[in-house]
Amino acid sequence: MTEAVDVAVIGAGVVGIAIARALALEGREVVLLERNDKVGAETSSRNSEVIHAGIYYRPGGLRARLCRPGKELLYRYCAERGVAHKRCGKLIVATSDAEVSRLENLRRTAEQNGVSDLELISGEKAAELEPGLCARAALLSPTSGVVDGHNLMTSLLGDFENAGGTLALLSPAEGGAVVGDGVRLDIGGAEPTALHARLVVNAAGLWADQVARSISGLAPEWIPQIRPAKGQYFMYSGPAPFGRLIYPLHSPDSQGVHYTRDLGGQARLGPDISWDSPLGDYSVDEDRLSAFAEAARRFWPDIDPARLHPGYAGQRPKTAGPGEEGDFRIYGPKTHGAPGYIGLYGIESPGLTSCLAIADHVAALAR
């Protein structure tokens, strides 16, 4: 027997929950499908929990277009709903004379993205703000921050369920087909079933390409390959040494090993980036500790490596390769030609920051 539903959203990470919430608040009947036994079990719970300002991204791309409004929506939502967060600010540091000019270039990129509040400060001023910091110059981002990702997902999920939405855990989408008036999904789990949805939104993150390829009738040229890029974190014991986030200058595929702190004052370094780990590998290589310490020593000369210990690891669902700048890819029927399907691919950082803006974007495509 095939059950019928208006909308099926695949993937209950923070982006999938936000999308399901937006559609349910519009009065649509929505089922949120999750392969794991809890929400946010993968990328959404294995990141830095940073609220990004929208500084780095290629002007005109979706990451650039959605991050800044997403940040504003997220701060407003957290304030209204009591979701724990802190607008702590961030310093992007140049640790050599050669890097100082890159800070100016980065500020120009940010201005093209609508981020006009960055301040270029001297190394001396940066050290006044954060004693112990070593830099030739720095960009101060006053609106960067951190958020309790679990608290956020719990709040968004509550909105979704209060609007009549249904969460189905341990319900992996294992196949299906595009049909005349929507998409048929084959749902696995303890009680496999078929689900007919007028609209399917694939927000499966690391698994989004596999889910899409399992649905017959979707054009393969519009299913980009997901390349899981692993990132590891090391925790720093004792009081947090800096109140702001501290970032080195970025590369096209990574923002580098940076310093962040959570809302409880726990300091950490990471993530690094590696491209050779299998999907689902969340192990932490303890032998990387010295490399993390040396990377941080460029801006934090007094770091004590003895206070570093392995933390956790995550994987970013990239669609670009090593050394390449990726972007969000959100494809609706006008792009790929299959009615009733919206696919999201490459939703890595700043996906958490942008989740509410992504949800609005997808809801507009759905209309």
C-alpha positions in Angstrom: 0.0 0.0 0.0 1.3 3.5 -0.9 0.6 6.3 1.5 0.1 9.8 0.2 1.5 13.1 1.5 1.8 16.6 0.2 5.5 17.1 1.0 8.3 14.8 2.1 11.6 16.4 3.2 14.5 13.9 3.3 17.1 14.6 6.0 16.5 16.0 9.5 19.7 18.1 9.9 19.3 21.8 10.8 18.6 22.7 7.1 16.1 19.9 6.6 14.3 20.8 9.8 14.2 24.5 8.8 12.8 23.7 5.4 10.2 21.3 6.8 9.2 24.0 9.3 8.9 26.7 6.6 6.6 24.5 4.5 4.5 23.4 7.4 4.0 27.0 8.5 2.6 27.7 5.1 -0.1 25.1 5.8 1.3 22.2 3.8 1.2 18.6 5.1 4.9 17.7 5.6 6.6 14.5 6.6 10.3 14.8 7.7 12.3 11.6 7.0 15.5 10.8 8.9 17.7 7.8 8.4 19.2 8.0 12.0 17.5 7.5 15.3 17.7 11.2 16.2 17.8 14.5 14.3 21.0 16.3 13.5 23.2 13.3 14.0 25.7 14.0 11.3 27.0 17.3 9.9 24.6 19.5 12.0 26.1 18.2 15.3 29.7 17.9 14.1 30.7 21.5 13.3 32.0 24.7 14.9 28.5 26.1 15.7 29.7 29.4 14.3 27.3 32.1 13.1 29.1 33.5 10.1 28.9 37.1 8.8 29.1 36.3 5.1 32.7 37.4 4.5 34.4 34.8 2.4 32.1 33.6 -0.3 32.2 34.3 -4.1 30.0 37.3 -4.7 26.8 36.3 -6.5 26.9 32.7 -5.4 24.2 31.2 -3.2 26.4 31.0 -0.1 27.1 34.8 -0.5 23.5 35.6 -1.2 22.0 33.5 1.7 24.6 33.9 4.5 24.0 37.5 5.5 20.2 37.4 5.5 20.4 34.0 7.1 22.6 35.5 9.9 20.1 38.2 10.5 17.1 35.8 10.6 19.0 33.4 12.9 19.9 36.1 15.4 16.3 37.4 15.4 14.9 33.9 15.8 17.3 33.0 18.6 16.5 36.2 20.5 12.7 35.6 20.1 12.8 31.9 21.1 15.4 32.0 23.8 17.9 29.8 21.8 21.3 30.1 23.4 23.7 32.1 21.3 26.4 34.8 21.7 27.4 37.6 19.3 31.1 37.3 20.4 32.8 38.7 17.3 35.7 37.3 15.2 39.2 38.3 14.3 40.6 37.2 11.0 44.4 37.6 11.5 47.3 38.2 9.2 50.5 36.8 10.7 53.0 38.1 8.1 53.4 41.2 6.1 52.5 39.3 2.9 49.1 38.4 4.4 48.1 42.0 5.3 47.1 42.8 1.7 44.9 39.7 1.6 42.9 41.2 4.5 42.1 44.2 2.3 41.0 42.0 -0.5 38.8 40.0 1.9 37.2 43.2 3.1 36.4 44.1 -0.5 34.8 40.7 -1.1 32.8 41.1 2.1 31.5 44.5 1.0 30.3 43.0 -2.3 28.4 40.5 -0.2 26.7 43.3 1.8 29.0 43.0 4.8 30.0 46.5 5.5 30.9 46.4 9.2 34.3 44.9 9.1 37.2 47.0 10.6 40.8 46.6 9.6 42.9 47.0 12.8 46.6 46.8 13.6 48.2 43.9 15.3 48.7 46.1 18.4 45.0 46.8 18.5 44.2 43.1 18.0 46.5 42.3 21.0 44.7 44.9 23.1 41.4 43.2 22.3 42.7 39.7 22.8 45.9 39.6 25.0 48.1 36.8 23.9 47.1 37.1 20.2 50.0 37.6 17.7 49.1 39.3 14.4 50.5 42.0 12.0 46.9 43.1 11.3 43.4 41.7 11.6 39.8 42.1 10.4 37.3 42.6 13.2 33.9 41.1 12.4 31.5 42.3 15.2 28.5 40.3 14.1 30.1 36.8 14.0 29.0 34.6 16.8 28.2 31.1 18.1 24.9 29.2 18.7 23.8 26.1 20.5 23.0 24.0 17.4 21.2 21.3 19.4 19.0 24.0 21.1 18.3 25.5 17.7 17.3 22.3 16.1 15.0 21.4 19.1 13.3 24.8 18.7 12.8 24.5 15.0 11.5 21.0 15.3 9.0 22.1 17.9 7.7 24.8 15.5 7.5 22.1 12.8 5.5 19.7 14.9 3.3 22.4 16.3 2.4 23.4 12.7 1.2 19.8 12.1 4.4 18.3 10.7 5.4 14.7 11.3 8.9 13.4 12.0 9.8 9.9 11.0 13.1 8.6 12.4 14.8 5.5 11.3 13.1 6.0 7.9 15.8 6.1 5.1 14.8 7.0 1.6 16.1 4.0 -0.3 14.7 4.6 -3.8 11.8 5.8 -5.8 10.6 7.3 -9.1 9.4 10.5 -10.6 5.7 10.0 -11.4 3.2 12.3 -13.2 2.0 14.1 -10.1 5.0 13.9 -7.8 7.6 11.4 -6.6 7.2 7.9 -5.2 9.6 7.1 -2.4 10.6 3.7 -1.1 11.1 4.1 2.6 13.2 1.5 4.5 13.4 0.8 8.2 11.7 -1.7 10.4 8.4 -1.4 8.5 9.3 -0.5 4.8 6.6 1.5 3.0 6.0 3.4 -0.2 5.2 7.1 0.1 3.7 9.2 -2.7 4.6 12.9 -2.3 3.5 15.8 -4.5 6.8 17.4 -3.6 10.1 15.8 -2.4 12.8 18.0 -0.9 16.2 16.2 -0.8 18.1 17.8 2.1 20.1 14.6 2.9 23.5 16.3 3.2 26.3 13.8 2.9 23.9 11.3 1.3 22.0 13.7 -1.0 23.6 12.5 -4.2 23.0 8.8 -3.3 19.4 9.5 -2.5 18.9 11.4 -5.8 20.5 8.7 -7.9 18.2 6.1 -6.3 15.1 8.0 -7.7 14.5 7.1 -11.3 13.5 9.9 -13.6 15.9 12.5 -12.2 18.4 13.9 -14.8 21.9 12.6 -13.7 23.6 15.8 -15.0 21.8 17.7 -12.2 23.0 15.4 -9.5 26.5 16.6 -8.4 28.8 14.1 -6.6 29.1 14.7 -2.9 32.8 14.6 -1.8 32.9 14.2 2.0 35.7 16.4 3.4 36.6 15.3 6.9 37.5 17.9 9.6 38.9 17.1 13.0 38.7 19.1 16.2 41.0 19.2 19.3 39.7 20.6 22.6 41.7 22.9 24.9 41.4 22.3 28.6 41.1 25.1 31.1 39.7 28.6 30.7 39.2 29.8 27.2 42.1 32.1 26.3 40.2 34.4 23.9 36.7 35.8 24.0 36.4 36.2 20.2 36.7 33.6 17.5 40.2 33.7 15.9 40.6 32.7 12.3 43.7 32.6 10.0 43.3 33.6 6.4 41.4 31.0 4.4 42.1 28.9 1.4 39.5 28.2 -1.3 38.4 24.9 0.2 38.9 25.6 3.9 38.8 28.4 6.5 41.9 26.8 8.1 42.5 25.5 11.7 40.9 28.2 13.7 40.1 28.9 17.4 36.4 28.8 18.5 34.7 28.5 21.9 31.3 27.3 22.8 28.7 29.0 25.0 30.1 27.2 28.1 33.6 28.6 27.5 35.1 25.3 26.1 37.9 26.3 23.6 38.7 24.2 20.6 40.9 24.2 17.5 39.7 23.0 14.1 38.7 21.8 11.7 41.5 20.6 9.5 40.6 19.1 6.1 41.2 15.8 4.5 39.8 14.2 1.4 40.6 10.5 1.7 38.3 9.4 4.6 35.3 7.1 3.8 31.8 8.5 4.3 30.8 8.2 7.9 34.4 8.2 9.3 34.3 10.3 12.5 37.5 9.1 14.1 40.0 11.6 15.4 43.7 11.0 14.7 45.6 11.8 17.9 48.8 12.0 16.0 47.5 15.3 14.5 47.8 17.1 17.8 51.2 18.6 17.1 50.1 19.8 13.7 47.1 21.6 15.2 49.4 23.2 17.9 51.8 24.4 15.2 49.0 25.8 13.1 47.6 27.7 16.0 51.0 28.9 17.2 51.2 31.3 14.3 48.6 33.5 16.0 48.8 32.1 19.5 52.5 31.8 20.4 51.8 30.8 24.0 49.6 27.8 23.3 50.3 24.9 25.6 50.1 21.7 23.5 49.7 19.6 26.7 46.3 21.1 27.2 45.1 19.9 23.8 43.2 16.6 23.5 41.2 14.9 20.8 37.6 16.2 20.4 35.4 15.1 17.6 35.3 15.0 13.8 32.7 15.9 11.1 32.4 15.7 7.4 31.4 18.5 5.0 29.2 17.5 2.0 31.3 19.3 -0.6 30.6 19.3 -4.4 34.0 20.8 -5.2 37.4 19.2 -5.0 40.7 20.0 -3.1 41.7 23.6 -3.6 38.4 24.6 -5.2 35.7 26.9 -3.9 32.3 25.3 -3.7 28.8 26.7 -3.4 25.4 25.7 -2.4 23.5 23.9 -5.2 19.7 24.1 -4.9 18.0 22.8 -8.0 14.2 23.0 -8.6 12.0 21.8 -11.4 12.7 24.7 -13.6 16.4 23.6 -13.6 16.3 19.8 -13.8 12.8 19.4 -15.4 11.3 16.9 -12.9 8.1 18.3 -11.3 7.8 17.7 -7.6 11.5 17.5 -6.7 13.9 20.0 -5.2 17.5 18.9 -4.6 20.0 20.5 -2.2 23.7 19.6 -2.6 26.9 20.9 -1.2 25.2 22.5 1.9 28.3 22.9 4.0 29.4 26.0 5.9 27.6 28.4 6.3 24.6 26.1 6.2 23.9 26.4 9.9 24.0 30.2 9.7 21.9 30.2 6.5 19.4 27.6 7.5 16.4 29.9 7.7 17.3 31.8 4.5 17.8 28.5 2.7 14.4 27.4 4.0 12.8 30.6 2.6 14.6 30.1 -0.7 13.3 26.5 -1.0 9.8 27.5 0.0 9.8 30.1 -2.8 10.9 27.4 -5.3 8.1 25.1 -3.9 5.5 27.7 -4.6 
